[in-house]
Amino acid sequence: MDAIANDDVERLRTLPIDLGFNHENWRFIQEVCVRLSEHRDPWVRSNSLLGLSYAARFRGRVEKNIVKPVLLRALKDSDARVAAVAQDVIDDINRLMKWRIGGAKKRKAAEARYDNRRQG
């Protein structure tokens, strides 16, 4: 928590991953990662998303109503790496938690491709 309070970017870049692998409390991991998902540094933001994935993988829990908006917002991040990590994390969490985050977007894209083929 000192790293967050002091905005120690170097430490914050690895903190979500360390927590995801080593901390026993999934809710604490989730809380820290959600908080860091808004950080100014893109590496901190992308690694906070990975921390959420690790909480789902190694602790078996994250809260959909909290995690889903964070991940969907990250898909639109101005940093391409953050957006790419967000998609990977969504794919992981969907598989691990049996969720369908982002399913509507994929379905709309598939429907648009189908309509384009029919018209073209």
DAVENKA-V152807 format. One record per backbone hydrogen bond with DSSP energy under -1.0 kcal/mol. NH is the residue of the N-H (numbers start at 1). CO is the residue of the C=O. E is the energy in kcal/mol with one decimal. If there is no record, write none. Layout:
# DAVENKA-V152807
nh: (NH,NH)
co: (CO,CO)
e: (E,E)
This chain:
# DAVENKA-V152807
nh: (5,6,8,9,12,13,15,18,19,20,21,22,23,29,30,31,32,33,34,35,36,37,38,39,45,46,47,48,49,50,51,52,53,54,55,56,57,58,59,61,66,67,68,71,72,73,74,75,76,77,83,84,85,86,87,88,89,90,91,92,93,94,95,96,97,103,106,107,108,109,110,111,112,113,114,115,116,117,118,119,120)
co: (1,2,3,7,8,9,11,14,15,16,17,18,19,25,26,27,28,29,30,31,32,33,35,36,41,42,43,44,45,46,47,48,49,50,51,52,53,54,55,55,63,63,64,67,68,69,70,71,73,74,79,80,81,82,83,84,85,86,87,88,89,90,91,92,93,100,102,103,104,105,106,107,108,109,110,111,112,113,114,115,116)
e: (-2.6,-2.7,-2.4,-1.5,-2.9,-1.8,-1.8,-2.7,-2.8,-2.5,-2.1,-2.4,-2.4,-2.1,-2.7,-2.5,-2.5,-2.7,-2.8,-2.0,-2.5,-1.3,-1.1,-1.8,-2.2,-2.9,-2.4,-1.8,-1.4,-1.7,-2.2,-1.4,-1.9,-2.6,-2.1,-2.0,-2.5,-3.3,-1.6,-1.2,-1.1,-3.2,-2.4,-2.4,-2.6,-2.2,-2.0,-1.4,-1.2,-1.8,-2.0,-2.3,-2.7,-2.5,-1.8,-2.1,-2.9,-2.6,-2.4,-2.4,-3.2,-2.8,-1.9,-3.2,-3.1,-1.8,-1.7,-2.4,-2.5,-2.1,-2.3,-2.4,-2.3,-2.2,-2.2,-2.6,-2.5,-2.1,-2.2,-2.2,-1.9)
